[in-house]
Amino acid sequence: MIPPEPPQPQLQPPPPPAPPNHVVTT
C-alpha cells in the first residue's frame, strides 16, 4: 500500500481574475 503524498503548499497565491479584454455593453 502506497501512503498518500502530503499536499504540496502553494508557494504563489492564485493570480487575480484577468480584466475583460473587451467592454460588453448590455
PDB file of N, CA, C and O in Angstrom, chain B, residues numbered from 101:
ATOM      1  N   MET B 101       0.851  -1.207   0.000  1.00  0.00           N
ATOM      2  CA  MET B 101       0.000   0.000   0.000  1.00  0.00           C
ATOM      3  C   MET B 101       0.883   1.253   0.000  1.00  0.00           C
ATOM      4  O   MET B 101       1.762   1.406   0.848  1.00  0.00           O
ATOM      5  N   ILE B 102       0.636   2.135  -0.955  1.00  0.00           N
ATOM      6  CA  ILE B 102       1.430   3.365  -1.045  1.00  0.00           C
ATOM      7  C   ILE B 102       0.766   4.471  -0.220  1.00  0.00           C
ATOM      8  O   ILE B 102      -0.403   4.791  -0.430  1.00  0.00           O
ATOM      9  N   PRO B 103       1.516   5.048   0.715  1.00  0.00           N
ATOM     10  CA  PRO B 103       0.954   6.128   1.538  1.00  0.00           C
ATOM     11  C   PRO B 103       0.670   7.360   0.680  1.00  0.00           C
ATOM     12  O   PRO B 103       1.452   7.689  -0.212  1.00  0.00           O
ATOM     13  N   PRO B 104      -0.440   8.039   0.945  1.00  0.00           N
ATOM     14  CA  PRO B 104      -0.795   9.222   0.151  1.00  0.00           C
ATOM     15  C   PRO B 104       0.230  10.325   0.331  1.00  0.00           C
ATOM     16  O   PRO B 104       0.720  10.561   1.435  1.00  0.00           O
ATOM     17  N   GLU B 105       0.554  11.006  -0.780  1.00  0.00           N
ATOM     18  CA  GLU B 105       1.540  12.084  -0.693  1.00  0.00           C
ATOM     19  C   GLU B 105       0.925  13.288   0.017  1.00  0.00           C
ATOM     20  O   GLU B 105      -0.253  13.590  -0.175  1.00  0.00           O
ATOM     21  N   PRO B 106       1.720  13.973   0.835  1.00  0.00           N
ATOM     22  CA  PRO B 106       1.215  15.171   1.532  1.00  0.00           C
ATOM     23  C   PRO B 106       0.930  16.278   0.522  1.00  0.00           C
ATOM     24  O   PRO B 106       1.630  16.398  -0.483  1.00  0.00           O
ATOM     25  N   PRO B 107      -0.092  17.084   0.786  1.00  0.00           N
ATOM     26  CA  PRO B 107      -0.432  18.175  -0.148  1.00  0.00           C
ATOM     27  C   PRO B 107       0.711  19.178  -0.255  1.00  0.00           C
ATOM     28  O   PRO B 107       1.284  19.597   0.751  1.00  0.00           O
ATOM     29  N   GLN B 108       1.032  19.556  -1.494  1.00  0.00           N
ATOM     30  CA  GLN B 108       2.136  20.498  -1.682  1.00  0.00           C
ATOM     31  C   GLN B 108       1.661  21.917  -1.390  1.00  0.00           C
ATOM     32  O   GLN B 108       0.652  22.355  -1.944  1.00  0.00           O
ATOM     33  N   PRO B 109       2.373  22.640  -0.528  1.00  0.00           N
ATOM     34  CA  PRO B 109       1.987  24.022  -0.210  1.00  0.00           C
ATOM     35  C   PRO B 109       2.134  24.919  -1.428  1.00  0.00           C
ATOM     36  O   PRO B 109       3.114  24.818  -2.166  1.00  0.00           O
ATOM     37  N   GLN B 110       1.150  25.804  -1.639  1.00  0.00           N
ATOM     38  CA  GLN B 110       1.219  26.706  -2.791  1.00  0.00           C
ATOM     39  C   GLN B 110       2.172  27.846  -2.475  1.00  0.00           C
ATOM     40  O   GLN B 110       1.924  28.641  -1.569  1.00  0.00           O
ATOM     41  N   LEU B 111       3.279  27.924  -3.238  1.00  0.00           N
ATOM     42  CA  LEU B 111       4.261  28.978  -2.984  1.00  0.00           C
ATOM     43  C   LEU B 111       3.681  30.331  -3.386  1.00  0.00           C
ATOM     44  O   LEU B 111       3.820  31.322  -2.669  1.00  0.00           O
ATOM     45  N   GLN B 112       3.020  30.348  -4.561  1.00  0.00           N
ATOM     46  CA  GLN B 112       2.458  31.622  -5.028  1.00  0.00           C
ATOM     47  C   GLN B 112       0.943  31.585  -4.918  1.00  0.00           C
ATOM     48  O   GLN B 112       0.327  30.566  -5.229  1.00  0.00           O
ATOM     49  N   PRO B 113       0.334  32.675  -4.483  1.00  0.00           N
ATOM     50  CA  PRO B 113      -1.134  32.746  -4.400  1.00  0.00           C
ATOM     51  C   PRO B 113      -1.726  32.728  -5.806  1.00  0.00           C
ATOM     52  O   PRO B 113      -1.050  33.103  -6.764  1.00  0.00           O
ATOM     53  N   PRO B 114      -2.970  32.301  -5.940  1.00  0.00           N
ATOM     54  CA  PRO B 114      -3.590  32.254  -7.271  1.00  0.00           C
ATOM     55  C   PRO B 114      -3.649  33.642  -7.884  1.00  0.00           C
ATOM     56  O   PRO B 114      -3.911  34.618  -7.182  1.00  0.00           O
ATOM     57  N   PRO B 115      -3.406  33.743  -9.196  1.00  0.00           N
ATOM     58  CA  PRO B 115      -3.413  35.056  -9.862  1.00  0.00           C
ATOM     59  C   PRO B 115      -4.801  35.675  -9.824  1.00  0.00           C
ATOM     60  O   PRO B 115      -5.796  34.951  -9.868  1.00  0.00           O
ATOM     61  N   PRO B 116      -4.888  36.986  -9.745  1.00  0.00           N
ATOM     62  CA  PRO B 116      -6.190  37.671  -9.710  1.00  0.00           C
ATOM     63  C   PRO B 116      -6.907  37.491 -11.043  1.00  0.00           C
ATOM     64  O   PRO B 116      -6.261  37.291 -12.072  1.00  0.00           O
ATOM     65  N   PRO B 117      -8.250  37.561 -11.033  1.00  0.00           N
ATOM     66  CA  PRO B 117      -9.011  37.395 -12.276  1.00  0.00           C
ATOM     67  C   PRO B 117      -8.619  38.453 -13.297  1.00  0.00           C
ATOM     68  O   PRO B 117      -8.552  39.640 -12.976  1.00  0.00           O
ATOM     69  N   ALA B 118      -8.360  38.021 -14.523  1.00  0.00           N
ATOM     70  CA  ALA B 118      -7.948  38.971 -15.560  1.00  0.00           C
ATOM     71  C   ALA B 118      -9.130  39.840 -15.961  1.00  0.00           C
ATOM     72  O   ALA B 118     -10.251  39.345 -16.073  1.00  0.00           O
ATOM     73  N   PRO B 119      -8.895  41.128 -16.177  1.00  0.00           N
ATOM     74  CA  PRO B 119      -9.981  42.041 -16.590  1.00  0.00           C
ATOM     75  C   PRO B 119     -10.456  41.678 -17.994  1.00  0.00           C
ATOM     76  O   PRO B 119      -9.685  41.151 -18.796  1.00  0.00           O
ATOM     77  N   PRO B 120     -11.722  41.958 -18.292  1.00  0.00           N
ATOM     78  CA  PRO B 120     -12.263  41.631 -19.631  1.00  0.00           C
ATOM     79  C   PRO B 120     -11.516  42.399 -20.714  1.00  0.00           C
ATOM     80  O   PRO B 120     -11.248  43.593 -20.580  1.00  0.00           O
ATOM     81  N   ASN B 121     -11.187  41.689 -21.787  1.00  0.00           N
ATOM     82  CA  ASN B 121     -10.437  42.342 -22.866  1.00  0.00           C
ATOM     83  C   ASN B 121     -11.305  43.392 -23.565  1.00  0.00           C
ATOM     84  O   ASN B 121     -10.844  44.475 -23.927  1.00  0.00           O
ATOM     85  N   HIS B 122     -12.575  43.030 -23.740  1.00  0.00           N
ATOM     86  CA  HIS B 122     -13.463  43.974 -24.423  1.00  0.00           C
ATOM     87  C   HIS B 122     -14.621  44.329 -23.488  1.00  0.00           C
ATOM     88  O   HIS B 122     -15.068  43.508 -22.688  1.00  0.00           O
ATOM     89  N   VAL B 123     -15.090  45.557 -23.608  1.00  0.00           N
ATOM     90  CA  VAL B 123     -16.193  46.006 -22.744  1.00  0.00           C
ATOM     91  C   VAL B 123     -17.520  45.631 -23.388  1.00  0.00           C
ATOM     92  O   VAL B 123     -17.812  46.001 -24.525  1.00  0.00           O
ATOM     93  N   VAL B 124     -18.306  44.890 -22.633  1.00  0.00           N
ATOM     94  CA  VAL B 124     -19.608  44.466 -23.188  1.00  0.00           C
ATOM     95  C   VAL B 124     -20.706  45.363 -22.635  1.00  0.00           C
ATOM     96  O   VAL B 124     -20.955  45.399 -21.430  1.00  0.00           O
ATOM     97  N   THR B 125     -21.346  46.075 -23.525  1.00  0.00           N
ATOM     98  CA  THR B 125     -22.428  46.969 -23.087  1.00  0.00           C
ATOM     99  C   THR B 125     -23.749  46.255 -23.253  1.00  0.00           C
ATOM    100  O   THR B 125     -24.087  45.802 -24.347  1.00  0.00           O
ATOM    101  N   THR B 126     -24.484  46.155 -22.183  1.00  0.00           N
ATOM    102  CA  THR B 126     -25.762  45.445 -22.254  1.00  0.00           C
ATOM    103  C   THR B 126     -26.881  46.412 -22.621  1.00  0.00           C
ATOM    104  O   THR B 126     -28.038  46.005 -22.731  1.00  0.00           O
TER     105      THR B 126
END
